[in-house]
Amino acid sequence: MGIRFGTDGWRAVIAETFTFANLRLVAQAVADYVNAELSDGTKPPEVVIGYDTRFLSDRFAAEVARVMAGNGIVAWLTRADTPTPALSYNVKAKGAVAGVMITASHNPPRYNGFKLKSADGAAAPAHVARQVETYLERLQNDARGPNLMDLQHGLDREMIRRFDPSWGYYEHLSTLVDMDIISEGELRIVADAMFGSGRGAFREFLGRTRSRVREIRNYMNPGFEGIHPEPIAQNLSLLSAAIRQEHADVGIATDGDADRIGAMDSRGEFVSPHQIMALALRYLVEKRGLRGDVVKTVSTTAMINRIAKKHNLTVLETPVGFNHIAEHMMSRDVLIGGEESGGISIRGHVPEGDGVLMGLVLLEIMAAAGRSTPLHEIIDDLQNEYGPSHYERIDLRLKAPVSKPVIVKQLTENAPAALAGQSVVEVQNFDGVKYILADDSWLLIRPSGTEPVLRLYAEGTSADMVQELLVYARTLVSPS
């Protein structure tokens, strides 16, 4: 069957590998793991199950609930599609031993996925994923099928319990942002759910404030109208148009399961996750007076380092993937953690990227600055103090797969002495190879571990410098 868990669960193409039969077997492997490793034997263990807006996600989630109930595990099943961070919060809030979220996040619409959560709401760590895979292999070797309970029977016996995850999650979010400040800002907001499960979140949460929220792409469309539900500039032309039409102060976009954020200012220009995270860190430290460690992935802006340096905060850099950030959030006093793809979280929340939360933090930052200071001016001020910062990422498809260890070794051993007129002062190779320059600019080259793709990231003091860095990176490979 070839099912393997990646850094955030299992994803596959619907009707090819992601089928009801395979899903039930994966759910059974999780049930076997829960009963063998997580049950204390005194009461039935509990698992929280949610889903996004993709094709058949609700049906897939119901099948997972049937399998859990069939194995003596209480299944809390959401009544409707829900953001992944809301699911994660409810895992922890209910004292469940695990959670399952049916979603393929920002992937194309032909995909669906199975995210496994640990009791603290974080993505299940790698060793847990390997254990589940072991149970799955045993199922296949023994030719044992899943234990299933009829859905209605499970509901009648309360082994399957429908619930609304939203309001407990919203109540929790209200402890992390200042609702009064947001309300006083009287901001005009366009919320773009990108047809994902973040739909309705900003309108519902801000309903008791003086904010005015218009939603777009908030209806069910499992095909996402042909786009990838990823909040990056090229996918947000509709949001840009809606902002101008509404004369809005800001547009906030969330991905397919709302664990990532993107934004646009009042001019309809893209605000990147780099800028959002840097703004949030500066605000938390300089306006709220908070302190703590800062965690960022290797591909995230150096503005974070400069803000932290000014305020004597420890910065920890991790490989790409929020699971690496989550490990630090669970073991250290982390003020904020995030990655360039838009997964960001702050102290007090579950160790999970949350596009809804970070959208609210951005609104608080804007409201605190006052209506007379638009978002682009707030960003200009950030750039003046901690920039200038220009960034771009491109993915190059190679003619053939490459060995990640081999290419990392080559790039490390043949590191240039200088790039774009700046000396190379450090070479990192814990996730690809990153050349750090004397002026804090950098170039990161990350070979994919699963496909013939080379990911190139660059940050520089000008757009021309970024292009120069990327041109150099392109010379190192022969793209198809």
C-alpha positions as CSV (number, residue, x, y, z in Angstrom):
1,M,0.0,0.0,0.0
2,G,3.0,2.3,0.5
3,I,1.4,4.6,3.2
4,R,4.0,6.6,5.0
5,F,3.6,9.5,7.4
6,G,5.5,12.7,6.6
7,T,6.2,15.6,8.9
8,D,2.5,16.3,9.3
9,G,0.7,13.1,8.7
10,W,-0.3,11.2,5.5
11,R,-1.4,12.9,2.3
12,A,-2.4,11.3,-1.0
13,V,-4.6,11.7,-4.1
14,I,-8.3,11.0,-3.5
15,A,-9.5,7.8,-5.1
16,E,-5.9,6.7,-5.9
17,T,-4.2,6.0,-2.6
18,F,-6.5,8.1,-0.3
19,T,-9.5,5.7,-0.4
20,F,-12.0,4.7,2.2
21,A,-10.4,1.2,2.5
22,N,-6.9,2.7,3.1
23,L,-8.3,5.4,5.4
24,R,-10.0,2.7,7.6
25,L,-6.8,0.8,7.8
26,V,-4.8,3.9,8.9
27,A,-7.5,4.7,11.4
28,Q,-7.3,1.1,12.7
29,A,-3.5,1.4,13.1
30,V,-4.0,4.6,15.1
31,A,-6.7,2.8,17.2
32,D,-4.3,-0.1,17.9
33,Y,-1.6,2.4,18.9
34,V,-4.0,4.3,21.2
35,N,-5.2,1.2,23.0
36,A,-1.7,-0.3,23.3
37,E,0.3,2.8,24.2
38,L,-2.0,5.5,25.5
39,S,-4.8,3.8,27.3
40,D,-4.6,3.7,31.1
41,G,-7.1,0.9,31.3
42,T,-9.5,2.7,33.7
43,K,-11.7,4.3,31.2
44,P,-12.1,4.5,27.4
45,P,-9.5,6.7,25.8
46,E,-10.8,9.7,23.8
47,V,-9.8,11.0,20.4
48,V,-11.0,14.3,18.8
49,I,-11.7,14.1,15.0
50,G,-12.2,17.1,12.7
51,Y,-12.2,17.8,8.9
52,D,-11.8,20.5,6.3
53,T,-13.9,21.4,3.2
54,R,-12.3,19.0,0.7
55,F,-14.2,16.4,-1.3
56,L,-15.5,13.7,1.1
57,S,-13.7,15.1,4.1
58,D,-16.8,14.8,6.3
59,R,-17.4,11.2,5.2
60,F,-13.7,10.3,5.8
61,A,-13.9,11.8,9.3
62,A,-17.1,9.9,10.1
63,E,-15.3,6.6,9.0
64,V,-12.4,7.4,11.4
65,A,-15.0,7.9,14.2
66,R,-16.6,4.6,13.4
67,V,-13.2,2.8,13.6
68,M,-12.4,4.5,16.9
69,A,-15.7,3.6,18.4
70,G,-15.4,0.0,17.1
71,N,-12.2,-0.3,19.1
72,G,-13.6,1.0,22.3
73,I,-12.3,4.6,21.9
74,V,-14.6,7.6,22.4
75,A,-14.7,9.7,19.2
76,W,-15.4,13.4,19.5
77,L,-16.5,14.3,16.0
78,T,-16.9,17.9,14.9
79,R,-20.4,18.9,13.6
80,A,-18.9,20.8,10.6
81,D,-15.6,21.6,9.0
82,T,-13.2,23.3,11.3
83,P,-9.7,24.9,11.3
84,T,-6.9,22.6,12.2
85,P,-5.8,24.8,15.2
86,A,-9.4,24.6,16.5
87,L,-9.2,20.8,16.4
88,S,-5.8,20.9,18.1
89,Y,-7.0,23.2,20.9
90,N,-10.0,20.9,21.5
91,V,-7.7,17.8,21.8
92,K,-5.9,19.5,24.7
93,A,-9.0,21.1,26.2
94,K,-10.9,17.8,26.3
95,G,-8.0,15.9,27.7
96,A,-8.0,13.5,24.8
97,V,-5.1,11.3,24.1
98,A,-4.9,12.1,20.4
99,G,-6.6,14.0,17.5
100,V,-7.2,13.3,13.8
101,M,-7.7,16.1,11.3
102,I,-8.8,15.1,7.8
103,T,-7.2,17.7,5.6
104,A,-4.5,18.2,2.9
105,S,-4.0,21.7,4.1
106,H,-2.7,23.9,1.2
107,N,-2.3,21.1,-1.2
108,P,-4.1,20.9,-4.6
109,P,-7.8,19.9,-4.4
110,R,-7.2,16.3,-5.7
111,Y,-5.4,15.6,-2.4
112,N,-6.7,14.7,1.0
113,G,-4.8,13.9,4.2
114,F,-4.8,12.6,7.7
115,K,-3.1,14.7,10.3
116,L,-2.4,13.0,13.6
117,K,-2.2,15.1,16.7
118,S,-0.7,14.3,20.1
119,A,-2.4,15.0,23.5
120,D,-0.9,18.5,23.6
121,G,-2.4,19.4,20.2
122,A,0.9,19.3,18.3
123,A,1.6,17.2,15.3
124,A,2.4,13.7,16.4
125,P,6.2,13.4,16.7
126,A,8.2,11.3,14.2
127,H,8.6,8.3,16.6
128,V,4.8,8.1,17.1
129,A,4.3,8.2,13.3
130,R,6.8,5.3,13.0
131,Q,4.9,3.4,15.6
132,V,1.6,3.9,13.8
133,E,3.3,2.7,10.6
134,T,4.4,-0.4,12.4
135,Y,0.8,-1.2,13.5
136,L,-0.3,-0.6,9.9
137,E,2.3,-3.1,8.7
138,R,1.0,-5.7,11.2
139,L,-2.5,-5.2,10.0
140,Q,-1.5,-5.8,6.4
141,N,0.7,-8.8,7.3
142,D,-2.1,-10.4,9.4
143,A,-4.7,-9.5,6.7
144,R,-6.8,-8.0,9.5
145,G,-9.5,-5.5,8.6
146,P,-10.7,-2.6,10.7
147,N,-13.2,-2.9,13.6
148,L,-16.2,-0.7,12.6
149,M,-19.2,0.5,14.6
150,D,-22.3,1.6,12.9
151,L,-22.4,5.4,13.0
152,Q,-25.9,5.7,14.5
153,H,-25.2,2.9,17.0
154,G,-22.1,4.8,18.0
155,L,-24.0,8.0,18.5
156,D,-26.7,6.2,20.5
157,R,-24.1,4.6,22.7
158,E,-22.2,7.9,23.0
159,M,-19.1,6.3,21.7
160,I,-19.3,8.9,18.9
161,R,-20.1,12.4,20.2
162,R,-20.8,15.3,17.9
163,F,-19.6,18.7,19.1
164,D,-19.0,22.2,18.0
165,P,-15.3,23.0,18.4
166,S,-15.6,26.8,17.7
167,W,-16.7,28.5,20.8
168,G,-14.2,27.0,23.2
169,Y,-11.5,27.8,20.6
170,Y,-12.8,31.4,20.2
171,E,-12.9,31.9,24.0
172,H,-9.3,30.7,24.2
173,L,-8.3,33.1,21.4
174,S,-9.9,36.0,23.3
175,T,-7.3,35.4,26.1
176,L,-4.4,35.8,23.6
177,V,-5.5,39.1,21.9
178,D,-6.9,42.3,23.3
179,M,-10.5,42.5,22.1
180,D,-11.0,46.0,23.3
181,I,-8.1,47.4,21.3
182,I,-9.3,45.5,18.2
183,S,-12.8,46.9,18.7
184,E,-11.6,50.4,19.2
185,G,-9.8,50.2,15.9
186,E,-13.1,49.9,13.9
187,L,-11.2,48.3,11.1
188,R,-12.7,47.3,7.8
189,I,-11.6,43.8,7.0
190,V,-11.9,41.4,4.1
191,A,-11.5,37.8,5.2
192,D,-10.5,35.3,2.5
193,A,-11.0,31.7,3.5
194,M,-9.9,30.4,0.1
195,F,-12.8,28.0,0.3
196,G,-11.2,26.4,3.3
197,S,-12.3,25.6,6.9
198,G,-11.3,29.0,8.2
199,R,-14.6,30.3,6.7
200,G,-16.7,32.2,9.1
201,A,-14.0,32.4,11.8
202,F,-13.2,36.2,11.6
203,R,-16.9,37.2,11.1
204,E,-17.9,35.0,14.1
205,F,-15.1,36.0,16.4
206,L,-15.3,39.7,15.6
207,G,-19.1,39.8,15.7
208,R,-19.1,41.5,19.1
209,T,-16.6,44.2,18.1
210,R,-16.9,47.3,16.0
211,S,-14.9,45.7,13.2
212,R,-16.6,45.4,9.9
213,V,-15.9,42.0,8.2
214,R,-16.6,41.1,4.6
215,E,-16.0,37.4,3.7
216,I,-15.0,36.1,0.3
217,R,-14.5,32.6,-0.9
218,N,-16.3,31.4,2.2
219,Y,-18.7,28.9,0.6
220,M,-18.2,25.2,0.1
221,N,-16.3,24.4,-3.0
222,P,-14.2,21.2,-2.7
223,G,-12.4,22.1,-6.0
224,F,-11.3,25.4,-4.7
225,E,-12.2,26.9,-8.1
226,G,-9.0,25.4,-9.5
227,I,-6.6,27.2,-7.1
228,H,-4.3,25.8,-4.5
229,P,-5.7,27.0,-1.2
230,E,-2.4,28.6,-0.2
231,P,-2.3,32.3,0.9
232,I,0.5,33.5,-1.3
233,A,0.5,36.5,-3.5
234,Q,-0.2,34.7,-6.8
235,N,-3.4,33.2,-5.3
236,L,-4.9,36.4,-3.8
237,S,-5.9,38.5,-6.8
238,L,-9.6,38.3,-5.7
239,L,-8.7,39.4,-2.2
240,S,-6.8,42.4,-3.6
241,A,-9.8,43.4,-5.7
242,A,-12.2,43.0,-2.8
243,I,-10.0,45.2,-0.6
244,R,-10.1,48.0,-3.2
245,Q,-13.8,47.6,-3.8
246,E,-14.6,47.8,0.0
247,H,-12.0,50.5,0.8
248,A,-10.9,48.0,3.4
249,D,-8.0,48.5,5.8
250,V,-6.7,45.0,5.5
251,G,-7.3,41.6,3.9
252,I,-6.5,38.4,5.8
253,A,-6.3,35.0,4.0
254,T,-6.0,31.6,5.5
255,D,-5.2,28.3,3.8
256,G,-7.3,25.2,3.3
257,D,-7.3,24.3,7.0
258,A,-6.5,27.8,8.4
259,D,-3.2,26.9,10.0
260,R,-1.4,29.4,7.7
261,I,-1.8,33.1,7.2
262,G,-1.2,35.6,4.4
263,A,-2.4,39.2,4.3
264,M,-2.8,42.3,2.1
265,D,-2.6,46.0,3.0
266,S,-5.2,48.6,2.1
267,R,-3.6,49.0,-1.4
268,G,-4.1,45.4,-2.2
269,E,-0.4,44.6,-1.9
270,F,0.8,41.3,-0.3
271,V,2.0,41.2,3.3
272,S,4.2,38.2,3.7
273,P,4.4,35.8,6.7
274,H,7.9,37.1,7.2
275,Q,6.5,40.6,7.8
276,I,3.6,39.4,9.9
277,M,5.9,37.4,12.2
278,A,8.3,40.3,12.5
279,L,5.5,42.8,13.2
280,A,4.1,40.4,15.8
281,L,7.4,39.9,17.6
282,R,8.1,43.6,17.7
283,Y,4.6,44.3,19.0
284,L,4.7,41.6,21.7
285,V,8.1,42.8,23.0
286,E,7.8,46.6,22.6
287,K,4.1,47.2,23.2
288,R,3.0,44.3,25.4
289,G,6.4,44.2,27.3
290,L,6.7,40.4,26.9
291,R,9.9,38.3,26.7
292,G,10.8,34.8,25.8
293,D,12.6,32.7,23.3
294,V,12.0,33.1,19.6
295,V,11.9,30.1,17.2
296,K,12.1,30.4,13.4
297,T,12.8,28.0,10.6
298,V,15.9,28.3,8.6
299,S,14.0,29.9,5.7
300,T,12.5,32.8,7.8
301,T,13.6,36.4,7.6
302,A,16.6,37.7,9.4
303,M,14.6,40.7,10.7
304,I,13.5,38.3,13.4
305,N,17.1,37.9,14.5
306,R,17.7,41.7,14.5
307,I,14.6,42.4,16.6
308,A,15.6,39.7,19.1
309,K,19.2,41.0,19.2
310,K,18.0,44.5,20.1
311,H,15.9,43.1,23.0
312,N,18.4,40.4,24.1
313,L,16.2,37.5,23.2
314,T,17.4,34.0,22.3
315,V,16.7,32.9,18.7
316,L,16.5,29.2,17.9
317,E,16.6,28.2,14.2
318,T,15.1,24.9,13.1
319,P,14.7,22.9,9.9
320,V,11.6,23.7,7.8
321,G,8.4,22.3,9.3
322,F,6.2,23.5,12.2
323,N,6.8,20.2,14.1
324,H,10.3,21.4,14.8
325,I,9.0,24.7,16.2
326,A,6.4,22.8,18.3
327,E,9.2,20.8,20.0
328,H,10.7,24.0,21.4
329,M,7.3,25.4,22.3
330,M,6.6,22.4,24.5
331,S,10.0,22.4,26.2
332,R,11.0,26.1,26.5
333,D,9.5,29.5,27.3
334,V,8.8,30.5,23.6
335,L,7.2,33.8,23.0
336,I,6.7,33.3,19.3
337,G,7.5,30.6,16.7
338,G,6.9,30.6,13.0
339,E,8.0,29.7,9.5
340,E,8.0,31.5,6.1
341,S,5.1,29.5,4.8
342,G,2.7,31.3,7.3
343,G,2.5,28.8,10.2
344,I,3.0,31.0,13.3
345,S,1.9,30.7,16.9
346,I,2.5,32.6,20.2
347,R,2.9,31.8,23.9
348,G,-0.2,30.5,25.6
349,H,-1.6,28.8,22.5
350,V,-1.3,25.2,21.4
351,P,2.0,24.3,19.6
352,E,0.4,24.6,16.2
353,G,0.5,27.3,13.5
354,D,-2.7,29.3,13.5
355,G,-3.8,31.6,10.7
356,V,-6.9,32.8,12.6
357,L,-4.9,33.7,15.7
358,M,-2.2,35.5,13.8
359,G,-4.8,37.4,11.7
360,L,-6.2,38.7,15.0
361,V,-2.8,39.6,16.3
362,L,-2.3,41.6,13.1
363,L,-5.6,43.4,13.6
364,E,-4.5,44.3,17.2
365,I,-1.2,45.7,15.9
366,M,-3.1,47.8,13.3
367,A,-5.7,49.0,15.8
368,A,-3.1,49.9,18.4
369,A,-1.3,52.1,15.8
370,G,-4.6,54.0,15.0
371,R,-6.6,54.4,11.9
372,S,-4.4,57.2,10.8
373,T,-1.5,54.8,10.3
374,P,-2.3,52.3,7.6
375,L,-0.7,48.8,7.5
376,H,1.8,49.7,4.7
377,E,3.2,52.5,6.9
378,I,3.6,50.2,9.8
379,I,5.5,47.8,7.6
380,D,7.6,50.8,6.3
381,D,8.5,51.6,9.9
382,L,9.5,48.0,10.5
383,Q,11.7,48.0,7.4
384,N,13.3,51.3,8.4
385,E,14.2,50.0,11.8
386,Y,15.0,46.3,11.1
387,G,15.4,46.1,7.3
388,P,15.6,46.6,4.5
389,S,14.4,43.2,3.7
390,H,13.5,41.7,0.3
391,Y,12.7,38.0,-0.2
392,E,11.8,35.5,-2.8
393,R,11.5,31.7,-3.1
394,I,11.5,29.6,-6.3
395,D,11.3,25.9,-6.8
396,L,13.3,24.3,-9.5
397,R,12.3,20.9,-10.9
398,L,15.4,18.9,-11.8
399,K,15.9,16.4,-14.6
400,A,16.4,13.6,-12.1
401,P,16.2,13.0,-8.3
402,V,19.3,14.0,-6.4
403,S,20.8,12.7,-3.2
404,K,20.1,15.3,-0.5
405,P,23.1,14.3,1.6
406,V,25.4,14.4,-1.5
407,I,24.3,17.8,-2.7
408,V,24.4,19.2,0.8
409,K,28.0,18.0,1.1
410,Q,29.0,19.4,-2.2
411,L,27.4,22.8,-1.5
412,T,29.1,22.9,1.9
413,E,32.5,22.0,0.7
414,N,32.4,24.3,-2.3
415,A,30.9,27.3,-0.4
416,P,31.8,30.6,-2.1
417,A,33.9,33.2,-0.3
418,A,31.5,36.0,-1.3
419,L,28.0,36.5,-2.9
420,A,26.4,39.6,-4.3
421,G,29.4,41.7,-3.1
422,Q,29.2,40.5,0.4
423,S,31.5,38.0,2.1
424,V,30.0,34.7,3.2
425,V,30.5,34.6,7.0
426,E,28.7,31.4,7.9
427,V,27.5,28.2,6.3
428,Q,24.7,26.2,7.8
429,N,23.7,22.7,6.7
430,F,21.2,21.3,9.1
431,D,18.4,21.6,6.5
432,G,19.9,22.2,3.0
433,V,22.7,24.7,2.8
434,K,22.4,28.3,3.9
435,Y,25.0,30.9,3.0
436,I,24.8,33.8,5.5
437,L,26.4,37.0,4.3
438,A,28.1,39.8,6.2
439,D,25.1,42.1,6.0
440,D,22.7,39.4,7.2
441,S,21.5,38.6,3.7
442,W,21.3,34.9,2.9
443,L,20.8,32.2,0.3
444,L,19.3,28.9,1.2
445,I,19.3,25.9,-1.1
446,R,17.1,22.9,0.0
447,P,16.9,19.8,-2.0
448,S,13.5,18.0,-1.5
449,G,13.8,14.7,0.2
450,T,10.9,13.2,-1.7
451,E,11.0,14.6,-5.3
452,P,13.4,16.0,-7.8
453,V,13.0,19.6,-6.7
454,L,15.5,22.2,-5.5
455,R,14.0,24.9,-3.3
456,L,15.8,28.2,-3.5
457,Y,15.3,31.0,-0.9
458,A,17.0,34.4,-0.8
459,E,16.8,37.5,1.4
460,G,18.7,40.6,0.6
461,T,18.8,44.3,1.1
462,S,17.3,45.0,-2.3
463,A,15.2,43.2,-4.9
464,D,18.2,43.3,-7.3
465,M,20.4,41.6,-4.7
466,V,17.8,38.8,-4.2
467,Q,17.8,38.2,-7.9
468,E,21.6,38.1,-8.0
469,L,21.6,35.5,-5.2
470,L,18.9,33.4,-7.0
471,V,20.8,33.6,-10.3
472,Y,23.9,32.2,-8.6
473,A,21.8,29.4,-7.1
474,R,20.5,28.5,-10.5
475,T,24.0,28.1,-11.8
476,L,24.6,25.2,-9.4
477,V,22.0,23.0,-11.0
478,S,20.7,22.1,-14.5
479,P,16.9,22.4,-14.3
480,S,14.7,20.6,-16.8
